[in-house]
Amino acid sequence: TYQFSKSSASIGTYYSLYKFDLFTNSERDHVRTYYMKLRHKFNDSVTLEGDYELEDNDYDQYQRLRLGVTWNF
């Protein structure tokens, strides 16, 4: 993770012996996941976040992109 003034960026990887997918009701074995996450705090109440994950297992690759805005009041 690298911290800028109001932003942060993270990259990394991790290994899972298995992952269970609730949407497809299936189990994936030997999963290597690579990720990247960006976060920017506009002010005390608004934060913008985004992350990307690439999952690589024995059979296929899965990609996920997630964006969000948090508003604290």
mmCIF file of the N, C-alpha and C atoms, coordinates in Angstrom:
data_MODEL
# 
_entry.id   MODEL 
# 
loop_
_atom_site.group_PDB 
_atom_site.id 
_atom_site.type_symbol 
_atom_site.label_atom_id 
_atom_site.label_alt_id 
_atom_site.label_comp_id 
_atom_site.label_asym_id 
_atom_site.label_entity_id 
_atom_site.label_seq_id 
_atom_site.pdbx_PDB_ins_code 
_atom_site.Cartn_x 
_atom_site.Cartn_y 
_atom_site.Cartn_z 
_atom_site.occupancy 
_atom_site.B_iso_or_equiv 
_atom_site.pdbx_formal_charge 
_atom_site.auth_seq_id 
_atom_site.auth_comp_id 
_atom_site.auth_asym_id 
_atom_site.auth_atom_id 
_atom_site.pdbx_PDB_model_num 
ATOM 1   N N  . THR A 1 1  ? 0.842   -1.184  0.000   1.00 0.00 ? 1  THR A N  1 
ATOM 2   C CA . THR A 1 1  ? 0.000   0.000   0.000   1.00 0.00 ? 1  THR A CA 1 
ATOM 3   C C  . THR A 1 1  ? 0.878   1.235   0.000   1.00 0.00 ? 1  THR A C  1 
ATOM 4   N N  . TYR A 1 2  ? 0.510   2.204   -0.826  1.00 0.00 ? 2  TYR A N  1 
ATOM 5   C CA . TYR A 1 2  ? 1.209   3.476   -0.874  1.00 0.00 ? 2  TYR A CA 1 
ATOM 6   C C  . TYR A 1 2  ? 0.202   4.569   -0.546  1.00 0.00 ? 2  TYR A C  1 
ATOM 7   N N  . GLN A 1 3  ? 0.535   5.427   0.407   1.00 0.00 ? 3  GLN A N  1 
ATOM 8   C CA . GLN A 1 3  ? -0.355  6.488   0.856   1.00 0.00 ? 3  GLN A CA 1 
ATOM 9   C C  . GLN A 1 3  ? 0.062   7.818   0.250   1.00 0.00 ? 3  GLN A C  1 
ATOM 10  N N  . PHE A 1 4  ? -0.845  8.447   -0.496  1.00 0.00 ? 4  PHE A N  1 
ATOM 11  C CA . PHE A 1 4  ? -0.657  9.801   -0.984  1.00 0.00 ? 4  PHE A CA 1 
ATOM 12  C C  . PHE A 1 4  ? -1.259  10.739  0.053   1.00 0.00 ? 4  PHE A C  1 
ATOM 13  N N  . SER A 1 5  ? -1.460  11.996  -0.277  1.00 0.00 ? 5  SER A N  1 
ATOM 14  C CA . SER A 1 5  ? -2.033  12.928  0.695   1.00 0.00 ? 5  SER A CA 1 
ATOM 15  C C  . SER A 1 5  ? -3.474  12.543  1.071   1.00 0.00 ? 5  SER A C  1 
ATOM 16  N N  . LYS A 1 6  ? -4.369  12.445  0.090   1.00 0.00 ? 6  LYS A N  1 
ATOM 17  C CA . LYS A 1 6  ? -5.760  12.054  0.352   1.00 0.00 ? 6  LYS A CA 1 
ATOM 18  C C  . LYS A 1 6  ? -6.124  10.748  -0.332  1.00 0.00 ? 6  LYS A C  1 
ATOM 19  N N  . SER A 1 7  ? -5.167  10.075  -0.927  1.00 0.00 ? 7  SER A N  1 
ATOM 20  C CA . SER A 1 7  ? -5.428  8.851   -1.680  1.00 0.00 ? 7  SER A CA 1 
ATOM 21  C C  . SER A 1 7  ? -4.515  7.730   -1.204  1.00 0.00 ? 7  SER A C  1 
ATOM 22  N N  . SER A 1 8  ? -4.927  6.505   -1.529  1.00 0.00 ? 8  SER A N  1 
ATOM 23  C CA . SER A 1 8  ? -4.068  5.347   -1.277  1.00 0.00 ? 8  SER A CA 1 
ATOM 24  C C  . SER A 1 8  ? -4.258  4.354   -2.417  1.00 0.00 ? 8  SER A C  1 
ATOM 25  N N  . ALA A 1 9  ? -3.203  3.608   -2.699  1.00 0.00 ? 9  ALA A N  1 
ATOM 26  C CA . ALA A 1 9  ? -3.217  2.588   -3.745  1.00 0.00 ? 9  ALA A CA 1 
ATOM 27  C C  . ALA A 1 9  ? -2.589  1.322   -3.179  1.00 0.00 ? 9  ALA A C  1 
ATOM 28  N N  . SER A 1 10 ? -3.231  0.178   -3.426  1.00 0.00 ? 10 SER A N  1 
ATOM 29  C CA . SER A 1 10 ? -2.740  -1.107  -2.932  1.00 0.00 ? 10 SER A CA 1 
ATOM 30  C C  . SER A 1 10 ? -2.714  -2.106  -4.071  1.00 0.00 ? 10 SER A C  1 
ATOM 31  N N  . ILE A 1 11 ? -1.696  -2.947  -4.099  1.00 0.00 ? 11 ILE A N  1 
ATOM 32  C CA . ILE A 1 11 ? -1.646  -4.080  -5.014  1.00 0.00 ? 11 ILE A CA 1 
ATOM 33  C C  . ILE A 1 11 ? -1.122  -5.269  -4.233  1.00 0.00 ? 11 ILE A C  1 
ATOM 34  N N  . GLY A 1 12 ? -1.522  -6.462  -4.649  1.00 0.00 ? 12 GLY A N  1 
ATOM 35  C CA . GLY A 1 12 ? -1.050  -7.639  -3.952  1.00 0.00 ? 12 GLY A CA 1 
ATOM 36  C C  . GLY A 1 12 ? -1.603  -8.910  -4.558  1.00 0.00 ? 12 GLY A C  1 
ATOM 37  N N  . THR A 1 13 ? -1.296  -10.009 -3.901  1.00 0.00 ? 13 THR A N  1 
ATOM 38  C CA . THR A 1 13 ? -1.749  -11.319 -4.332  1.00 0.00 ? 13 THR A CA 1 
ATOM 39  C C  . THR A 1 13 ? -1.904  -12.213 -3.110  1.00 0.00 ? 13 THR A C  1 
ATOM 40  N N  . TYR A 1 14 ? -2.781  -13.207 -3.218  1.00 0.00 ? 14 TYR A N  1 
ATOM 41  C CA . TYR A 1 14 ? -2.911  -14.216 -2.174  1.00 0.00 ? 14 TYR A CA 1 
ATOM 42  C C  . TYR A 1 14 ? -3.386  -15.523 -2.795  1.00 0.00 ? 14 TYR A C  1 
ATOM 43  N N  . TYR A 1 15 ? -3.169  -16.610 -2.055  1.00 0.00 ? 15 TYR A N  1 
ATOM 44  C CA . TYR A 1 15 ? -3.509  -17.956 -2.522  1.00 0.00 ? 15 TYR A CA 1 
ATOM 45  C C  . TYR A 1 15 ? -4.570  -18.550 -1.602  1.00 0.00 ? 15 TYR A C  1 
ATOM 46  N N  . SER A 1 16 ? -5.563  -19.215 -2.187  1.00 0.00 ? 16 SER A N  1 
ATOM 47  C CA . SER A 1 16 ? -6.584  -19.917 -1.424  1.00 0.00 ? 16 SER A CA 1 
ATOM 48  C C  . SER A 1 16 ? -6.623  -21.370 -1.884  1.00 0.00 ? 16 SER A C  1 
ATOM 49  N N  . LEU A 1 17 ? -6.610  -22.287 -0.942  1.00 0.00 ? 17 LEU A N  1 
ATOM 50  C CA . LEU A 1 17 ? -6.706  -23.703 -1.291  1.00 0.00 ? 17 LEU A CA 1 
ATOM 51  C C  . LEU A 1 17 ? -8.034  -23.990 -1.983  1.00 0.00 ? 17 LEU A C  1 
ATOM 52  N N  . TYR A 1 18 ? -9.107  -23.318 -1.526  1.00 0.00 ? 18 TYR A N  1 
ATOM 53  C CA . TYR A 1 18 ? -10.391 -23.394 -2.223  1.00 0.00 ? 18 TYR A CA 1 
ATOM 54  C C  . TYR A 1 18 ? -11.191 -22.140 -1.895  1.00 0.00 ? 18 TYR A C  1 
ATOM 55  N N  . LYS A 1 19 ? -12.102 -21.795 -2.801  1.00 0.00 ? 19 LYS A N  1 
ATOM 56  C CA . LYS A 1 19 ? -13.044 -20.696 -2.609  1.00 0.00 ? 19 LYS A CA 1 
ATOM 57  C C  . LYS A 1 19 ? -14.430 -21.205 -2.975  1.00 0.00 ? 19 LYS A C  1 
ATOM 58  N N  . PHE A 1 20 ? -15.399 -20.825 -2.178  1.00 0.00 ? 20 PHE A N  1 
ATOM 59  C CA . PHE A 1 20 ? -16.777 -21.212 -2.447  1.00 0.00 ? 20 PHE A CA 1 
ATOM 60  C C  . PHE A 1 20 ? -17.515 -20.008 -3.011  1.00 0.00 ? 20 PHE A C  1 
ATOM 61  N N  . ASP A 1 21 ? -18.183 -20.196 -4.153  1.00 0.00 ? 21 ASP A N  1 
ATOM 62  C CA . ASP A 1 21 ? -18.941 -19.143 -4.817  1.00 0.00 ? 21 ASP A CA 1 
ATOM 63  C C  . ASP A 1 21 ? -20.412 -19.316 -4.474  1.00 0.00 ? 21 ASP A C  1 
ATOM 64  N N  . LEU A 1 22 ? -20.986 -18.363 -3.739  1.00 0.00 ? 22 LEU A N  1 
ATOM 65  C CA . LEU A 1 22 ? -22.387 -18.451 -3.331  1.00 0.00 ? 22 LEU A CA 1 
ATOM 66  C C  . LEU A 1 22 ? -23.349 -18.268 -4.495  1.00 0.00 ? 22 LEU A C  1 
ATOM 67  N N  . PHE A 1 23 ? -22.954 -17.507 -5.513  1.00 0.00 ? 23 PHE A N  1 
ATOM 68  C CA . PHE A 1 23 ? -23.861 -17.242 -6.637  1.00 0.00 ? 23 PHE A CA 1 
ATOM 69  C C  . PHE A 1 23 ? -24.056 -18.469 -7.524  1.00 0.00 ? 23 PHE A C  1 
ATOM 70  N N  . THR A 1 24 ? -22.992 -19.219 -7.768  1.00 0.00 ? 24 THR A N  1 
ATOM 71  C CA . THR A 1 24 ? -23.103 -20.400 -8.625  1.00 0.00 ? 24 THR A CA 1 
ATOM 72  C C  . THR A 1 24 ? -23.152 -21.697 -7.823  1.00 0.00 ? 24 THR A C  1 
ATOM 73  N N  . ASN A 1 25 ? -23.051 -21.600 -6.494  1.00 0.00 ? 25 ASN A N  1 
ATOM 74  C CA . ASN A 1 25 ? -23.069 -22.763 -5.606  1.00 0.00 ? 25 ASN A CA 1 
ATOM 75  C C  . ASN A 1 25 ? -22.002 -23.780 -6.017  1.00 0.00 ? 25 ASN A C  1 
ATOM 76  N N  . SER A 1 26 ? -20.783 -23.265 -6.240  1.00 0.00 ? 26 SER A N  1 
ATOM 77  C CA . SER A 1 26 ? -19.689 -24.129 -6.672  1.00 0.00 ? 26 SER A CA 1 
ATOM 78  C C  . SER A 1 26 ? -18.439 -23.814 -5.861  1.00 0.00 ? 26 SER A C  1 
ATOM 79  N N  . GLU A 1 27 ? -17.499 -24.730 -5.921  1.00 0.00 ? 27 GLU A N  1 
ATOM 80  C CA . GLU A 1 27 ? -16.243 -24.589 -5.212  1.00 0.00 ? 27 GLU A CA 1 
ATOM 81  C C  . GLU A 1 27 ? -15.101 -24.590 -6.220  1.00 0.00 ? 27 GLU A C  1 
ATOM 82  N N  . ARG A 1 28 ? -14.173 -23.661 -6.059  1.00 0.00 ? 28 ARG A N  1 
ATOM 83  C CA . ARG A 1 28 ? -13.010 -23.584 -6.933  1.00 0.00 ? 28 ARG A CA 1 
ATOM 84  C C  . ARG A 1 28 ? -11.769 -23.932 -6.109  1.00 0.00 ? 28 ARG A C  1 
ATOM 85  N N  . ASP A 1 29 ? -10.895 -24.760 -6.672  1.00 0.00 ? 29 ASP A N  1 
ATOM 86  C CA . ASP A 1 29 ? -9.702  -25.215 -5.956  1.00 0.00 ? 29 ASP A CA 1 
ATOM 87  C C  . ASP A 1 29 ? -8.459  -24.498 -6.459  1.00 0.00 ? 29 ASP A C  1 
ATOM 88  N N  . HIS A 1 30 ? -7.475  -24.365 -5.566  1.00 0.00 ? 30 HIS A N  1 
ATOM 89  C CA . HIS A 1 30 ? -6.156  -23.801 -5.888  1.00 0.00 ? 30 HIS A CA 1 
ATOM 90  C C  . HIS A 1 30 ? -6.292  -22.464 -6.623  1.00 0.00 ? 30 HIS A C  1 
ATOM 91  N N  . VAL A 1 31 ? -6.780  -21.471 -5.916  1.00 0.00 ? 31 VAL A N  1 
ATOM 92  C CA . VAL A 1 31 ? -7.084  -20.169 -6.508  1.00 0.00 ? 31 VAL A CA 1 
ATOM 93  C C  . VAL A 1 31 ? -5.994  -19.168 -6.133  1.00 0.00 ? 31 VAL A C  1 
ATOM 94  N N  . ARG A 1 32 ? -5.385  -18.540 -7.126  1.00 0.00 ? 32 ARG A N  1 
ATOM 95  C CA . ARG A 1 32 ? -4.441  -17.444 -6.934  1.00 0.00 ? 32 ARG A CA 1 
ATOM 96  C C  . ARG A 1 32 ? -5.183  -16.162 -7.300  1.00 0.00 ? 32 ARG A C  1 
ATOM 97  N N  . THR A 1 33 ? -5.218  -15.188 -6.391  1.00 0.00 ? 33 THR A N  1 
ATOM 98  C CA . THR A 1 33 ? -5.937  -13.942 -6.611  1.00 0.00 ? 33 THR A CA 1 
ATOM 99  C C  . THR A 1 33 ? -4.951  -12.780 -6.624  1.00 0.00 ? 33 THR A C  1 
ATOM 100 N N  . TYR A 1 34 ? -5.066  -11.942 -7.648  1.00 0.00 ? 34 TYR A N  1 
ATOM 101 C CA . TYR A 1 34 ? -4.293  -10.713 -7.767  1.00 0.00 ? 34 TYR A CA 1 
ATOM 102 C C  . TYR A 1 34 ? -5.274  -9.560  -7.608  1.00 0.00 ? 34 TYR A C  1 
ATOM 103 N N  . TYR A 1 35 ? -4.880  -8.524  -6.878  1.00 0.00 ? 35 TYR A N  1 
ATOM 104 C CA . TYR A 1 35 ? -5.818  -7.432  -6.650  1.00 0.00 ? 35 TYR A CA 1 
ATOM 105 C C  . TYR A 1 35 ? -5.124  -6.077  -6.720  1.00 0.00 ? 35 TYR A C  1 
ATOM 106 N N  . MET A 1 36 ? -5.955  -5.057  -6.985  1.00 0.00 ? 36 MET A N  1 
ATOM 107 C CA . MET A 1 36 ? -5.528  -3.667  -6.996  1.00 0.00 ? 36 MET A CA 1 
ATOM 108 C C  . MET A 1 36 ? -6.680  -2.849  -6.416  1.00 0.00 ? 36 MET A C  1 
ATOM 109 N N  . LYS A 1 37 ? -6.370  -1.954  -5.489  1.00 0.00 ? 37 LYS A N  1 
ATOM 110 C CA . LYS A 1 37 ? -7.401  -1.142  -4.853  1.00 0.00 ? 37 LYS A CA 1 
ATOM 111 C C  . LYS A 1 37 ? -6.954  0.312   -4.805  1.00 0.00 ? 37 LYS A C  1 
ATOM 112 N N  . LEU A 1 38 ? -7.882  1.215   -5.150  1.00 0.00 ? 38 LEU A N  1 
ATOM 113 C CA . LEU A 1 38 ? -7.637  2.655   -5.106  1.00 0.00 ? 38 LEU A CA 1 
ATOM 114 C C  . LEU A 1 38 ? -8.686  3.292   -4.211  1.00 0.00 ? 38 LEU A C  1 
ATOM 115 N N  . ARG A 1 39 ? -8.262  4.269   -3.416  1.00 0.00 ? 39 ARG A N  1 
ATOM 116 C CA . ARG A 1 39 ? -9.184  4.967   -2.520  1.00 0.00 ? 39 ARG A CA 1 
ATOM 117 C C  . ARG A 1 39 ? -8.798  6.440   -2.483  1.00 0.00 ? 39 ARG A C  1 
ATOM 118 N N  . HIS A 1 40 ? -9.811  7.311   -2.591  1.00 0.00 ? 40 HIS A N  1 
ATOM 119 C CA . HIS A 1 40 ? -9.577  8.755   -2.529  1.00 0.00 ? 40 HIS A CA 1 
ATOM 120 C C  . HIS A 1 40 ? -10.615 9.372   -1.601  1.00 0.00 ? 40 HIS A C  1 
ATOM 121 N N  . LYS A 1 41 ? -10.137 10.118  -0.627  1.00 0.00 ? 41 LYS A N  1 
ATOM 122 C CA . LYS A 1 41 ? -11.022 10.795  0.315   1.00 0.00 ? 41 LYS A CA 1 
ATOM 123 C C  . LYS A 1 41 ? -11.146 12.260  -0.112  1.00 0.00 ? 41 LYS A C  1 
ATOM 124 N N  . PHE A 1 42 ? -12.337 12.624  -0.645  1.00 0.00 ? 42 PHE A N  1 
ATOM 125 C CA . PHE A 1 42 ? -12.551 13.982  -1.123  1.00 0.00 ? 42 PHE A CA 1 
ATOM 126 C C  . PHE A 1 42 ? -12.586 14.978  0.032   1.00 0.00 ? 42 PHE A C  1 
ATOM 127 N N  . ASN A 1 43 ? -13.326 14.636  1.075   1.00 0.00 ? 43 ASN A N  1 
ATOM 128 C CA . ASN A 1 43 ? -13.392 15.455  2.283   1.00 0.00 ? 43 ASN A CA 1 
ATOM 129 C C  . ASN A 1 43 ? -13.749 14.545  3.455   1.00 0.00 ? 43 ASN A C  1 
ATOM 130 N N  . ASP A 1 44 ? -14.161 15.110  4.573   1.00 0.00 ? 44 ASP A N  1 
ATOM 131 C CA . ASP A 1 44 ? -14.452 14.290  5.752   1.00 0.00 ? 44 ASP A CA 1 
ATOM 132 C C  . ASP A 1 44 ? -15.653 13.369  5.572   1.00 0.00 ? 44 ASP A C  1 
ATOM 133 N N  . SER A 1 45 ? -16.516 13.662  4.612   1.00 0.00 ? 45 SER A N  1 
ATOM 134 C CA . SER A 1 45 ? -17.736 12.868  4.488   1.00 0.00 ? 45 SER A CA 1 
ATOM 135 C C  . SER A 1 45 ? -17.831 12.029  3.209   1.00 0.00 ? 45 SER A C  1 
ATOM 136 N N  . VAL A 1 46 ? -17.028 12.268  2.192   1.00 0.00 ? 46 VAL A N  1 
ATOM 137 C CA . VAL A 1 46 ? -17.154 11.548  0.917   1.00 0.00 ? 46 VAL A CA 1 
ATOM 138 C C  . VAL A 1 46 ? -15.840 10.837  0.568   1.00 0.00 ? 46 VAL A C  1 
ATOM 139 N N  . THR A 1 47 ? -15.948 9.528   0.314   1.00 0.00 ? 47 THR A N  1 
ATOM 140 C CA . THR A 1 47 ? -14.803 8.705   -0.079  1.00 0.00 ? 47 THR A CA 1 
ATOM 141 C C  . THR A 1 47 ? -15.178 7.905   -1.321  1.00 0.00 ? 47 THR A C  1 
ATOM 142 N N  . LEU A 1 48 ? -14.293 7.884   -2.306  1.00 0.00 ? 48 LEU A N  1 
ATOM 143 C CA . LEU A 1 48 ? -14.474 7.110   -3.535  1.00 0.00 ? 48 LEU A CA 1 
ATOM 144 C C  . LEU A 1 48 ? -13.513 5.926   -3.489  1.00 0.00 ? 48 LEU A C  1 
ATOM 145 N N  . GLU A 1 49 ? -14.025 4.705   -3.753  1.00 0.00 ? 49 GLU A N  1 
ATOM 146 C CA . GLU A 1 49 ? -13.211 3.498   -3.726  1.00 0.00 ? 49 GLU A CA 1 
ATOM 147 C C  . GLU A 1 49 ? -13.437 2.683   -4.990  1.00 0.00 ? 49 GLU A C  1 
ATOM 148 N N  . GLY A 1 50 ? -12.400 1.994   -5.409  1.00 0.00 ? 50 GLY A N  1 
ATOM 149 C CA . GLY A 1 50 ? -12.512 1.080   -6.536  1.00 0.00 ? 50 GLY A CA 1 
ATOM 150 C C  . GLY A 1 50 ? -11.495 -0.030  -6.370  1.00 0.00 ? 50 GLY A C  1 
ATOM 151 N N  . ASP A 1 51 ? -11.894 -1.241  -6.742  1.00 0.00 ? 51 ASP A N  1 
ATOM 152 C CA . ASP A 1 51 ? -10.936 -2.347  -6.703  1.00 0.00 ? 51 ASP A CA 1 
ATOM 153 C C  . ASP A 1 51 ? -11.181 -3.309  -7.858  1.00 0.00 ? 51 ASP A C  1 
ATOM 154 N N  . TYR A 1 52 ? -10.122 -4.019  -8.208  1.00 0.00 ? 52 TYR A N  1 
ATOM 155 C CA . TYR A 1 52 ? -10.137 -4.992  -9.301  1.00 0.00 ? 52 TYR A CA 1 
ATOM 156 C C  . TYR A 1 52 ? -9.469  -6.262  -8.789  1.00 0.00 ? 52 TYR A C  1 
ATOM 157 N N  . GLU A 1 53 ? -10.071 -7.423  -9.084  1.00 0.00 ? 53 GLU A N  1 
ATOM 158 C CA . GLU A 1 53 ? -9.495  -8.719  -8.717  1.00 0.00 ? 53 GLU A CA 1 
ATOM 159 C C  . GLU A 1 53 ? -9.481  -9.649  -9.914  1.00 0.00 ? 53 GLU A C  1 
ATOM 160 N N  . LEU A 1 54 ? -8.408  -10.391 -10.044 1.00 0.00 ? 54 LEU A N  1 
ATOM 161 C CA . LEU A 1 54 ? -8.281  -11.442 -11.054 1.00 0.00 ? 54 LEU A CA 1 
ATOM 162 C C  . LEU A 1 54 ? -8.023  -12.738 -10.306 1.00 0.00 ? 54 LEU A C  1 
ATOM 163 N N  . GLU A 1 55 ? -8.941  -13.699 -10.438 1.00 0.00 ? 55 GLU A N  1 
ATOM 164 C CA . GLU A 1 55 ? -8.796  -15.010 -9.813  1.00 0.00 ? 55 GLU A CA 1 
ATOM 165 C C  . GLU A 1 55 ? -8.404  -16.022 -10.882 1.00 0.00 ? 55 GLU A C  1 
ATOM 166 N N  . ASP A 1 56 ? -7.331  -16.730 -10.634 1.00 0.00 ? 56 ASP A N  1 
ATOM 167 C CA . ASP A 1 56 ? -6.829  -17.736 -11.564 1.00 0.00 ? 56 ASP A CA 1 
ATOM 168 C C  . ASP A 1 56 ? -6.827  -19.079 -10.842 1.00 0.00 ? 56 ASP A C  1 
ATOM 169 N N  . ASN A 1 57 ? -7.619  -20.031 -11.353 1.00 0.00 ? 57 ASN A N  1 
ATOM 170 C CA . ASN A 1 57 ? -7.638  -21.371 -10.754 1.00 0.00 ? 57 ASN A CA 1 
ATOM 171 C C  . ASN A 1 57 ? -7.286  -22.410 -11.808 1.00 0.00 ? 57 ASN A C  1 
ATOM 172 N N  . ASP A 1 58 ? -7.451  -23.683 -11.476 1.00 0.00 ? 58 ASP A N  1 
ATOM 173 C CA . ASP A 1 58 ? -7.056  -24.762 -12.382 1.00 0.00 ? 58 ASP A CA 1 
ATOM 174 C C  . ASP A 1 58 ? -7.858  -24.796 -13.681 1.00 0.00 ? 58 ASP A C  1 
ATOM 175 N N  . TYR A 1 59 ? -9.090  -24.233 -13.682 1.00 0.00 ? 59 TYR A N  1 
ATOM 176 C CA . TYR A 1 59 ? -9.969  -24.383 -14.836 1.00 0.00 ? 59 TYR A CA 1 
ATOM 177 C C  . TYR A 1 59 ? -10.229 -23.093 -15.606 1.00 0.00 ? 59 TYR A C  1 
ATOM 178 N N  . ASP A 1 60 ? -10.213 -21.962 -14.918 1.00 0.00 ? 60 ASP A N  1 
ATOM 179 C CA . ASP A 1 60 ? -10.653 -20.731 -15.566 1.00 0.00 ? 60 ASP A CA 1 
ATOM 180 C C  . ASP A 1 60 ? -10.076 -19.513 -14.848 1.00 0.00 ? 60 ASP A C  1 
ATOM 181 N N  . GLN A 1 61 ? -10.380 -18.341 -15.397 1.00 0.00 ? 61 GLN A N  1 
ATOM 182 C CA . GLN A 1 61 ? -10.031 -17.068 -14.771 1.00 0.00 ? 61 GLN A CA 1 
ATOM 183 C C  . GLN A 1 61 ? -11.302 -16.260 -14.567 1.00 0.00 ? 61 GLN A C  1 
ATOM 184 N N  . TYR A 1 62 ? -11.376 -15.565 -13.428 1.00 0.00 ? 62 TYR A N  1 
ATOM 185 C CA . TYR A 1 62 ? -12.526 -14.731 -13.113 1.00 0.00 ? 62 TYR A CA 1 
ATOM 186 C C  . TYR A 1 62 ? -12.025 -13.330 -12.811 1.00 0.00 ? 62 TYR A C  1 
ATOM 187 N N  . GLN A 1 63 ? -12.768 -12.330 -13.293 1.00 0.00 ? 63 GLN A N  1 
ATOM 188 C CA . GLN A 1 63 ? -12.404 -10.943 -13.058 1.00 0.00 ? 63 GLN A CA 1 
ATOM 189 C C  . GLN A 1 63 ? -13.566 -10.234 -12.380 1.00 0.00 ? 63 GLN A C  1 
ATOM 190 N N  . ARG A 1 64 ? -13.224 -9.301  -11.484 1.00 0.00 ? 64 ARG A N  1 
ATOM 191 C CA . ARG A 1 64 ? -14.246 -8.538  -10.781 1.00 0.00 ? 64 ARG A CA 1 
ATOM 192 C C  . ARG A 1 64 ? -13.782 -7.100  -10.661 1.00 0.00 ? 64 ARG A C  1 
ATOM 193 N N  . LEU A 1 65 ? -14.667 -6.170  -10.968 1.00 0.00 ? 65 LEU A N  1 
ATOM 194 C CA . LEU A 1 65 ? -14.416 -4.746  -10.826 1.00 0.00 ? 65 LEU A CA 1 
ATOM 195 C C  . LEU A 1 65 ? -15.523 -4.185  -9.943  1.00 0.00 ? 65 LEU A C  1 
ATOM 196 N N  . ARG A 1 66 ? -15.135 -3.463  -8.899  1.00 0.00 ? 66 ARG A N  1 
ATOM 197 C CA . ARG A 1 66 ? -16.123 -2.921  -7.969  1.00 0.00 ? 66 ARG A CA 1 
ATOM 198 C C  . ARG A 1 66 ? -15.798 -1.453  -7.717  1.00 0.00 ? 66 ARG A C  1 
ATOM 199 N N  . LEU A 1 67 ? -16.816 -0.588  -7.824  1.00 0.00 ? 67 LEU A N  1 
ATOM 200 C CA . LEU A 1 67 ? -16.674 0.846   -7.580  1.00 0.00 ? 67 LEU A CA 1 
ATOM 201 C C  . LEU A 1 67 ? -17.705 1.258   -6.540  1.00 0.00 ? 67 LEU A C  1 
ATOM 202 N N  . GLY A 1 68 ? -17.336 2.212   -5.692  1.00 0.00 ? 68 GLY A N  1 
ATOM 203 C CA . GLY A 1 68 ? -18.285 2.644   -4.679  1.00 0.00 ? 68 GLY A CA 1 
ATOM 204 C C  . GLY A 1 68 ? -17.977 4.035   -4.172  1.00 0.00 ? 68 GLY A C  1 
ATOM 205 N N  . VAL A 1 69 ? -19.020 4.674   -3.655  1.00 0.00 ? 69 VAL A N  1 
ATOM 206 C CA . VAL A 1 69 ? -18.907 5.969   -3.020  1.00 0.00 ? 69 VAL A CA 1 
ATOM 207 C C  . VAL A 1 69 ? -19.511 5.839   -1.630  1.00 0.00 ? 69 VAL A C  1 
ATOM 208 N N  . THR A 1 70 ? -18.786 6.330   -0.624  1.00 0.00 ? 70 THR A N  1 
ATOM 209 C CA . THR A 1 70 ? -19.272 6.311   0.751   1.00 0.00 ? 70 THR A CA 1 
ATOM 210 C C  . THR A 1 70 ? -19.504 7.740   1.197   1.00 0.00 ? 70 THR A C  1 
ATOM 211 N N  . TRP A 1 71 ? -20.680 7.974   1.748   1.00 0.00 ? 71 TRP A N  1 
ATOM 212 C CA . TRP A 1 71 ? -21.029 9.288   2.259   1.00 0.00 ? 71 TRP A CA 1 
ATOM 213 C C  . TRP A 1 71 ? -21.362 9.153   3.736   1.00 0.00 ? 71 TRP A C  1 
ATOM 214 N N  . ASN A 1 72 ? -20.563 9.742   4.586   1.00 0.00 ? 72 ASN A N  1 
ATOM 215 C CA . ASN A 1 72 ? -20.786 9.733   6.028   1.00 0.00 ? 72 ASN A CA 1 
ATOM 216 C C  . ASN A 1 72 ? -21.433 11.041  6.437   1.00 0.00 ? 72 ASN A C  1 
ATOM 217 N N  . PHE A 1 73 ? -22.503 10.921  7.208   1.00 0.00 ? 73 PHE A N  1 
ATOM 218 C CA . PHE A 1 73 ? -23.190 12.146  7.671   1.00 0.00 ? 73 PHE A CA 1 
ATOM 219 C C  . PHE A 1 73 ? -23.498 12.052  9.141   1.00 0.00 ? 73 PHE A C  1 
# 
